């Protein structure tokens, strides 16, 4: 794995508890953590655009976060901020995976 991709993987891995913990406990969004996450996804999208591939471990980590958020959303009422956040995340992931 490219050095910066490994760093992004490590940084995203370190954010998971702060991303998903508040969702699971109180169905709330940790705005600062999500902004850090989205910044990393933006950087990842740029790297992928020039490199053309995403490491499987990193793709798996992103899939885990997305599916965990969807799982938590099934326990909330629409229009909950969680649904809006999932939409934002989908937009960022689209940039990563549709280069």
PAZAPA-4460 file (N, C-alpha, C; in steps of 0.05 Angstrom, whole numbers, plus 32768, in hexadecimal, padded with zeros to 4 digits):
% residues 99
    n_x    n_y    n_z   ca_x   ca_y   ca_z    c_x    c_y    c_z   seq   type   mol
   8011   7FE8   8000   8000   8000   8000   8012   8019   8000     1      X     A
   800B   802C   7FEF   801A   8046   7FEE   801B   8052   800A     2      X     A
   8031   8060   800F   8035   806B   802A   801D   807D   8033     3      X     A
   8015   8090   8022   7FFF   80A2   8029   7FE4   8093   802C     4      X     A
   7FE0   807F   801B   7FC8   806F   801E   7FC7   8060   8038     5      X     A
   7FDF   8056   8041   7FE1   8049   805B   7FDB   805D   8071     6      X     A
   7FE5   8075   806F   7FE0   808A   8083   7FC2   8090   8084     7      X     A
   7FB5   8093   806D   7F98   8098   806C   7F89   8082   8079     8      X     A
   7F91   8069   8072   7F84   8052   807F   7F86   8053   809D     9      X     A
   7F9E   8059   80A7   7FA3   805A   80C4   7F93   8071   80D0    10      X     A
   7F92   8088   80C3   7F83   809F   80CE   7F64   8099   80CE    11      X     A
   7F5A   808C   80B9   7F3E   8085   80B9   7F38   8070   80CE    12      X     A
   7F4A   805D   80D1   7F46   8048   80E6   7F45   8055   8102    13      X     A
   7F55   806A   8106   7F55   8077   8120   7F3C   8088   8125    14      X     A
   7F2E   808F   810F   7F16   809F   8112   7EFD   808E   8116    15      X     A
   7EFE   8074   8111   7EE6   8064   8112   7ED7   8066   812C    16      X     A
   7EE4   8064   8142   7ED6   8065   815C   7EC7   8080   815F    17      X     A
   7ED4   8095   8157   7EC7   80B0   8159   7EB2   80B4   8144    18      X     A
   7EB3   80A6   812E   7E9F   80A8   8119   7E86   8098   8122    19      X     A
   7E8B   807F   8129   7E74   806C   812E   7E6B   806B   814B    20      X     A
   7E7C   8071   815E   7E74   8070   817A   7E5C   8081   8180    21      X     A
   7E5C   809B   817A   7E45   80AC   817F   7E2C   80A3   8170    22      X     A
   7E2F   8098   8158   7E18   808D   8149   7E0B   8076   8158    23      X     A
   7E1C   8064   8162   7E11   804D   816F   7E05   8053   818B    24      X     A
   7E12   8066   8199   7E09   806C   81B4   7DF1   807F   81B4    25      X     A
   7DF3   8095   81A5   7DDE   80A9   81A7   7DD3   80B2   818C    26      X     A
   7DDA   80A4   8177   7DD1   80AB   815C   7DD8   80C8   8155    27      X     A
   7DEF   80D0   815E   7DF8   80EC   8158   7E11   80EB   8147    28      X     A
   7E16   8102   813A   7E2C   8105   8127   7E42   8115   8134    29      X     A
   7E5B   810B   8134   7E72   811A   813D   7E7C   812A   8125    30      X     A
   7E73   8143   8123   7E78   8153   810B   7E96   8156   8106    31      X     A
   7EA6   815C   811A   7EC3   8160   8115   7ED0   8147   810A    32      X     A
   7EC9   8130   8115   7ED4   8117   810B   7ECC   8111   80EF    33      X     A
   7EB3   8116   80E8   7EAA   8111   80CD   7EB8   8124   80B9    34      X     A
   7EBD   813D   80C2   7ECB   814F   80B0   7EE8   8146   80AB    35      X     A
   7EF5   813B   80C0   7F10   8130   80BC   7F0E   8118   80A8    36      X     A
   7EFA   8107   80AC   7EF6   80F0   809B   7EF2   80F8   807E    37      X     A
   7EE1   810C   807A   7EDC   8115   805F   7EF4   8122   8052    38      X     A
   7F05   812F   8062   7F1E   813A   8057   7F30   8123   804D    39      X     A
   7F32   810E   805D   7F42   80F7   8055   7F36   80EA   803C    40      X     A
   7F1C   80E8   803A   7F0F   80DD   8023   7F15   80EE   800A    41      X     A
   7F16   8108   800D   7F1C   811A   7FF7   7F39   8115   7FED    42      X     A
   7F4B   8112   8000   7F67   810D   7FF9   7F69   80F1   7FEC    43      X     A
   7F5B   80DE   7FF7   7F5B   80C3   7FEB   7F51   80C3   7FCE    44      X     A
   7F3B   80D2   7FCA   7F30   80D4   7FAE   7F45   80DF   7F9B    45      X     A
   7F54   80F3   7FA3   7F69   80FE   7F92   7F7F   80EA   7F8C    46      X     A
   7F87   80DB   7FA1   7F9C   80C7   7F9D   7F92   80B1   7F8A    47      X     A
   7F7A   80A8   7F8E   7F6E   8093   7F7E   7F6B   809C   7F61    48      X     A
   7F64   80B6   7F5E   7F61   80C1   7F43   7F7B   80BE   7F33    49      X     A
   7F92   80C2   7F40   7FAB   80C1   7F31   7FB6   80A4   7F31    50      X     A
   7FB2   8095   7F47   7FBD   807A   7F49   7FAB   8065   7F3C    51      X     A
   7F91   8069   7F3F   7F7E   8056   7F33   7F75   803E   7F43    52      X     A
   7F80   803A   7F5B   7F77   8023   7F6B   7F76   802A   7F88    53      X     A
   7F65   801C   7F96   7F62   8020   7FB3   7F68   8005   7FC0    54      X     A
   7F79   8005   7FD5   7F7F   7FEC   7FE2   7F66   7FDF   7FEE    55      X     A
   7F65   7FC5   7FED   7F4E   7FB6   7FF7   7F48   7FBC   8015    56      X     A
   7F5D   7FBD   8025   7F59   7FC3   8041   7F4C   7FDE   8046    57      X     A
   7F53   7FF1   8036   7F48   800C   8039   7F2B   800C   802F    58      X     A
   7F26   7FFF   8018   7F0A   7FFD   800E   7EF9   7FEE   8023    59      X     A
   7F03   7FDA   802F   7EF5   7FCB   8044   7EEE   7FDD   805C    60      X     A
   7F01   7FED   8064   7EFC   7FFF   807A   7EE6   8013   8074    61      X     A
   7EE6   801E   805C   7ED2   8031   8053   7EB7   8023   8052    62      X     A
   7EB6   800B   8048   7E9D   7FFB   8046   7E92   7FF6   8062    63      X     A
   7EA4   7FF0   8075   7E9C   7FEB   8091   7E8F   8004   809D    64      X     A
   7E9B   801B   8099   7E90   8034   80A3   7E75   803A   8097    65      X     A
   7E73   8038   807D   7E5A   803D   806F   7E44   802A   8078    66      X     A
   7E4A   8010   8079   7E35   7FFD   8081   7E2E   8000   809F    67      X     A
   7E40   8007   80B0   7E3A   800C   80CC   7E27   8024   80CF    68      X     A
   7E2C   8039   80BF   7E1A   8050   80BF   7DFE   8049   80B6    69      X     A
   7DFD   8039   80A1   7DE3   8030   8097   7DD5   801F   80AB    70      X     A
   7DE3   800E   80B9   7DD7   7FFD   80CE   7DCC   800E   80E4    71      X     A
   7DDA   8023   80EC   7DD0   8035   8101   7DB8   8045   80F7    72      X     A
   7DB8   804C   80DE   7DA2   805B   80D2   7D88   804B   80D3    73      X     A
   7D8A   8031   80D3   7D71   8021   80D4   7D63   8022   80EF    74      X     A
   7D71   802E   8102   7D66   8031   811D   7D5D   804E   8123    75      X     A
   7D5C   805E   810E   7D54   807A   8111   7D3C   8081   8100    76      X     A
   7D32   8099   8104   7D1B   80A2   80F4   7D24   80B6   80DF    77      X     A
   7D19   80B3   80C8   7D1F   80C6   80B2   7D0F   80DF   80B7    78      X     A
   7D18   80F7   80B3   7D32   80FF   80AA   7D45   8105   80C2    79      X     A
   7D54   80F3   80C9   7D68   80F4   80DE   7D82   80FF   80D3    80      X     A
   7D91   810E   80E2   7DAB   8118   80D8   7DBD   8101   80CE    81      X     A
   7DBA   80E9   80D8   7DCA   80D2   80CF   7DC5   80CC   80B2    82      X     A
   7DAC   80CE   80A9   7DA6   80CA   808D   7DB4   80DF   807B    83      X     A
   7DB4   80F7   8085   7DC1   810D   8076   7DDF   8107   8074    84      X     A
   7DEB   80FE   808B   7E07   80F8   808C   7E0E   80E1   8079    85      X     A
   7DFD   80CD   8077   7E02   80B7   8065   7E02   80C1   8048    86      X     A
   7DF1   80D4   8042   7DF1   80E0   8027   7E0B   80EE   8021    87      X     A
   7E15   80FD   8035   7E2F   810B   8031   7E45   80F7   802D    88      X     A
   7E45   80E2   803E   7E5A   80CD   803B   7E58   80C0   8020    89      X     A
   7E40   80BA   8016   7E3D   80AE   7FFC   7E49   80BF   7FE6    90      X     A
   7E46   80D9   7FE9   7E51   80EC   7FD5   7E70   80EA   7FD5    91      X     A
   7E7C   80E9   7FED   7E99   80E7   7FEF   7EA3   80CC   7FE5    92      X     A
   7E95   80B7   7FEC   7E9D   809C   7FE3   7E9A   8099   7FC4    93      X     A
   7E86   80A7   7FB9   7E83   80A7   7F9C   7E9C   80B2   7F8E    94      X     A
   7EA7   80C7   7F9A   7EC0   80D3   7F8F   7ED8   80C1   7F91    95      X     A
   7ED8   80B0   7FA6   7EEE   809E   7FAA   7EEC   8086   7F96    96      X     A
   7ED4   807B   7F94   7ED1   8062   7F85   7ECA   8066   7F68    97      X     A
   7EC2   807E   7F60   7EBB   8083   7F44   7ECF   8096   7F37    98      X     A
   7EE8   8090   7F39   7EFC   80A2   7F2D   7EFD   809C   7F10    99      X     A
***
